Amino acid sequence: MMANHQLAKAIADCGWSEFLRQLEYKAKWHERKIGAINRWFPSSKRCNSCGHILDKLPLEVREWTCPSCNSHNLRDKNAALNIKAVGQTVLACGLSSSGDQSLTDLVILG
């Protein structure tokens, strides 16, 4: 996300480490787990209905129709559903320590 020059300043100002600390604290408090998914997982470009992955999806495109199954996808909702599905898969298969965890890799499990 820092590579996007329009978003970089706002992202840098957010205090990611404090957010991560709070997220871990709240997850532990509510007996939840925090796991990681691959930071390059195409959550926005993958159709949550059929799994088709678009070649490109520019940031300004907020809605798209899957060329494979013709389902209409809202970018953020589609990404959230895909991340939830991956999180549930990771939870079912067990957490792995994948080393470097950036905030874009985190998902709340369980």
Buried (B, 14 or more C-beta within 10 A) or exposed (E): EEEEEEEEEEEEEEEEEEEBEEBEEEBEEEEBBBBBBEBEBEBBBBBBBEEBEBEEBEEEEEEBEBEEEEBEBEBEEBBBBBBBBBBEEBBEEEEEEEEEBEBBBBBBBE
